[in-house]
Amino acid sequence: MNNKKITRAILLLIIIFSIFLVSCTTESSKPVLGGNITAEEGTPDNTKTSGTLQVHYIDVGQADSILILQGTHAMLIDAGNNDDYELIYKYLNKQGIKNLEYVVGTHPHEDHIGGLDYIIKNFNIGKVILPKNAKSATKTYADVLKAISNKGLKAINPIPNTSFKLGEAACTILAPSSASYKDLNNYSVVVKVKFGDNSFLFEGDAEALSEMEMVKKGYDLKADVLKVGHHGSSSSTCAKFLAKVQPKYAVISVGKDNSYGHPQKGTMDRLKSSKVAVYRTDECGTIVALSDGKNITFNVKTGDYKYGNEN
């Protein structure tokens, strides 16, 4: 073989090798799809969890206040009556809370947002979720709006089927579904919190009307722990809703010997017939549920199925 043929052969090999090299480089430079999807972009990925999720159902009598902790991340749902502000403030301080990433005022009734203005004033607040309602022009509601404004924040109107993350916990708003209700209770922000294989549902004072809206929309309502709506009133926790949630445990935030007769017979009978273990603040005091993503434990023993004013 002469020098010209050898040169041509070498050039041909170089060209073939170059084409192969470019092809491999182009293929390997394609972006690799993966990683967690952020809550704002789509469904939160919480299949892998570390640490624990703590849910503190604070005993504020005939009112609601729930602290949720995942690692260093904290969310407060409701803040009891106006007179409960100091109790809740001290409780949060005892837990070492300085920052609340999310504060949820479920609806404008005083027994849910009474202490919220004080909490907003005295803690570092990320976002406040509060339903809009023109009919709720009470001083308590106005105090909360003023506290939000003074912090340079704006209340976020809850939109059903939107999600956000609290550390490694995935949170989804499920209600309210309408902008107009006759009863203020049905404006309640309903939040589902999922951590690993465990899930918690928080109802505020949502009644059967709102519950059935969630059922008809086909939302994933299944949860291990249900915070029973409206302090155990018979107007909430309707049979079809309870059948969709299928809780193992129910927590009722209710005042001892309250004048409303809460929890009421209809609700307690439905929970009992569904074999749902009940925890109630009037019997147990503050209730703390702890999840490792697989199992849930409580700091107190289960309560009973007695209803208000029952001997």
N, C-alpha and C positions, 0 to 999 in steps of 0.2 A: 504493500500500500504506500503510495507516494505522500509527500508532505501535505499537498492540497487536500487529499481525501481524509488524511488524519485530522487536519484543521477543521474541515466541514463536520466530521464526526463529533469532534469535541464541542464545536459550536452548537450542534444539534442537541447533544446531551445537556449542555448548559441551559438551552432554551426550555427543554422538557422539564428539567429540575426547577427552573424558575417558575414555570407555570404551576407545577405541583406545590411549590412553596407558597406562592400567592394564594392558591386555592385553600390551603390549610390555614393560613393566617386569617383570611377573610371569614372562614367558618368559625374559628375560635374566638373571633372578635365580636360575634353576635352577643347582645346582652342576655344574661342569664336571668330568667324570670323567677322570682321567689321572694322570700321575706314576708313579714307580717303586713297585712293590709291595715292601714290606719282606720280608726273608727269613722272618721269623716268621709273616707273614700269607699267604704263598703262594709261587709260583715266582719266584725272583729275576730281575729284568730286567737282563741284562748284555749286551744287544745293542750298546750303545755303551760303548766303553772308552777310557780315556786312560792314558798312561804305559805301564808295563811290568809284567809278572809275572815275578818271579825265583823259581826253585826250586833250592835248594842241597841236593844230596845229599852230606852231609858224610861224609868218609872216617873212619869209626870202626871199621875192620876188620870182624870178624865180628859186626856189630851194625847198628842202624839209627838215623839221626837226620837229619831233613829240615827245613830252614828255608824257609818260603814268605813272600815279601815282595811286597806290592802297594802302591806308594807308601810311606806312613808306617805301613802296617798289616802286622803280622807274626804268623805262626803257626808253632809248632814241633810237629812230629810225631815223637815218641820222642826219647830222649836217650842212646842207647848203653848201654854197660856201666857199672858202678859206677866203674871207673877212668877213664872217659871224661869225667867231669864238668868237669875243668879245660880239656880240649881244646875242648869245646863252649862253655863259658863264654867262653873267649878268642875263639873264632870269632864268637860273637854280638856281643861287644864290638867286634871289628874291623869288623863291619857297622854299628856305631852303634846297636845294639838296646838299648833301655831298657825297652820295653813289649812284652809278648806278649799280644795280644788273645785268642788261643786256644792252649792247650797240649793236645795229644792224646797220651795214653799208649795205644798200640794194644792191648796186652794185657800181663799181669803178668810175662812173662819178663824176666829181668835184663838181657839184651842189648838190650832196648827201653826199659825204664824205669829202668835203673840210675842214670843221672845226673839223673833228673827231679826228685828232691827238692832237689838243690842249685840247679838252675835256678829252681825255684819259689821257693826262699828268696831268691834274689839278683836277681830281676827283678820288675817290676810285672806282675802277671798278671790278665787279665780273666776267662776261664773255662777250666776244666779238664774235658776229656772223657775219661772212663775207664770201661771196662766193669766191671760188678759181677760178682764171682765169689768165692764162699765158699771154694773150693778153693785159692785163691792166697794163703794166709796165710804168705808168706815175709817175711823181714826187709826185703828190698828193697821189696816192695809196702807193707809197714807204714810204712816210712820215707816213701814218697810220700804215703800217706794222712795221716801226721802233718804233713808239710810243707804240705799243702793246708789242713788244719785250723788250723795255726798262722797261716796267712795270712787266716783268717776266711772261707775259701771252702768250697764244697761241690762234690764231683765230680759232673759231669753224666753220667747214664747215656745212652749213645748209642741213639737210636731210628731205625731204618731209614726212609729216605725223608723225613727232616726236613732243612731247609736253613738256612744262615746265610750272611752275607756277610763277606768280608775285603776291605775297600775296595770296588773294583768287580768283584772276583772272586766268583763264586757257588759255594758249597761245599755238597755234599749227602752225608749219611751213608747208606751202602748196606748196611752190616753192622756187627755180627753180627745174624743173624735170629732166633736162639734164645737162651734164658736158660740152656741146659744143653748142654754139649758134653763129650765124653770127653777131647778134646785141647785144651789151653789155646790153641793156635795159632788155633783157629777162633773164639775170642772176639775176634779182631782187629777193631778199628774200621777199616772201609774207607771212604775219603773220595774223592769226585770233586770236582775243582776246575775250574771253567770260566771262561775269561777271553776274551771276544770269541768268535772262532771256534775257539780252541784249548782243549783239555781235558787234564787230568792225572788219573791214577787211582793211588791209594796203597793198597796191600794189607796192609801189616804182614806178618804171617806166615800170613794166611788160606790154607787148603788147599782141595783140590778140593771137599770137602763144603760149605764156605761159599760157594765160587765158584758151585757149581751151584744153591745156594739163591737167589743173586742172579739167575742166569740164568732159573730157573723163575718168579721173581716178575716177570719182564719189565722189569727196571730198564734204563734207558739206560746201558749200560756202555761205549759207544764212547768212545775216548780216543786222543789223539795219542801220549801218553807213558804207559807202564805202569811203575810201580815194582813189579818182579817180586816175587811173594810168597815168603816164607821163604828168602831169600838164594839163590834159584835152585834150591831143592830140587825133585825130581821129584814131590813130593806136591802141588805147587801149579802154577798156570798150566796147568790141564788144557785139552785141545784145544777143547772146546765153549766154555769161558770165553774163551779166546784168540780164537776166531772171533767172539765177540760184541764184544770190546774193539776188535779190528782196529787195534792200535797201529802207528804208523810207527816208534816208538822204544821201547826197553826199557832200564830202568836196574836194575842188580843191585848191591845193597849187600852186599859179601862180603869176607871176609878172605883175604889171600894165603896159599896153602898151608895152608888150614884143615883140621882133622882130620875134618870132615864130608864132604869131597869136593864141597862146593858151589863153583860151580853144577854140577848133575848133568846127566848125558847126556840124559835124557828132555826136560828143559826146554829145553836148548840146541838139541836137534834140532828141537823144535817151533817155536822162535823162528826158526831158520835156514830151515826149510821154508816159514814164513810171510813170509820176507824182511823180518824186523823188524831194524832196525839196533840193535846192542847197545852200551851203555855200562856199564862195570863198575868199581867203586871199587878192586878189587885190581889193575887195570891202569892206570886213569886217575887215581886219587886222588879228591879232591873234585870232583864234577861239578855244573856250574851250567847250568841251562836257562833261556833268556831268551825270553819271549813278548811280542810287541807287539799281541797279539790276532788276528794274521793268520798270522805266521810264528814258528817256533821255531828258535833257534840254541843251540849248545852251546859251552862253553869248551874242550873237549878233542876229540880225534879218537875215532872209534868203536873199540870193543874187538873181540874175536873171539868165536868160538863154541866155544872149547875148554872142556871141562868139568873138574871137579876131578880132580887126580892124573893128568891126561892129559899125556903127554910131547910 
